[in-house]
Amino acid sequence: MKIPDRNGIKVATVEKGLGGALPRSTAPYAGMGNMYFNSVEDFGEAFGPNAEKIMGDLPNFTNIEPIIQVSEVM
């Protein structure tokens, strides 16, 4: 999904886990959300001031503890 450049976010995706590597196996993750920024600094500027609000809102959607990873698209 392409979204307007707001707070440095270029693109955001949401994925639902459907299955694992073996047929009929459970997906290792229930879901994933990805946010794409031009730089780690842009991510920090967008997420940092809003981290408490974002993390505080997660229980409204899931009781699963999130795993956060910062990556570089190659």
C-alpha positions as CSV (number, residue, x, y, z in Angstrom):
1,M,0.0,0.0,0.0
2,K,1.5,3.4,-1.0
3,I,0.7,6.2,1.4
4,P,1.4,9.9,1.3
5,D,4.8,10.9,2.8
6,R,3.6,11.5,6.4
7,N,6.1,11.6,9.2
8,G,8.7,10.1,6.9
9,I,6.7,6.9,6.2
10,K,7.0,6.0,2.5
11,V,5.1,2.7,2.4
12,A,3.3,0.5,5.0
13,T,2.2,-3.1,4.7
14,V,0.2,-5.5,7.0
15,E,0.5,-9.2,6.5
16,K,-1.5,-12.1,8.0
17,G,0.4,-15.4,8.6
18,L,-1.2,-18.2,6.7
19,G,1.1,-21.2,7.2
20,G,4.6,-22.4,7.8
21,A,7.1,-24.1,5.5
22,L,5.4,-27.6,5.7
23,P,2.0,-28.2,4.3
24,R,-0.8,-27.5,6.9
25,S,1.7,-26.2,9.4
26,T,1.0,-23.2,11.6
27,A,2.5,-19.8,10.6
28,P,5.4,-18.8,12.8
29,Y,3.9,-15.3,13.1
30,A,0.2,-14.3,13.4
31,G,1.0,-11.2,11.4
32,M,3.6,-8.6,10.5
33,G,3.5,-4.9,9.9
34,N,6.1,-3.2,7.9
35,M,6.9,0.5,7.7
36,Y,9.4,1.8,5.1
37,F,11.4,5.0,5.7
38,N,14.2,6.7,3.8
39,S,16.6,6.2,6.7
40,V,16.9,5.0,10.3
41,E,16.9,8.6,11.3
42,D,13.5,9.2,9.6
43,F,12.2,6.2,11.5
44,G,13.5,7.5,14.8
45,E,11.9,11.0,14.2
46,A,8.6,9.4,13.4
47,F,8.4,6.6,15.9
48,G,10.3,8.1,18.9
49,P,7.9,10.9,19.8
50,N,4.9,8.5,19.3
51,A,6.3,5.3,20.7
52,E,4.4,5.4,24.0
53,K,1.1,6.1,22.1
54,I,1.8,3.4,19.5
55,M,2.9,0.7,22.0
56,G,0.0,1.6,24.3
57,D,-2.5,1.1,21.6
58,L,-1.3,-2.4,20.7
59,P,-3.4,-4.2,23.4
60,N,-6.5,-2.9,21.6
61,F,-5.6,-5.2,18.7
62,T,-3.7,-8.2,20.1
63,N,-2.4,-9.8,23.3
64,I,0.7,-11.0,21.5
65,E,4.0,-9.3,22.5
66,P,5.4,-7.6,19.5
67,I,8.9,-8.3,18.1
68,I,10.5,-5.2,16.6
69,Q,13.3,-5.4,14.0
70,V,15.0,-2.6,12.0
71,S,16.2,-3.8,8.6
72,E,17.6,-2.4,5.4
73,V,16.0,-3.3,2.1
74,M,18.6,-4.5,-0.3
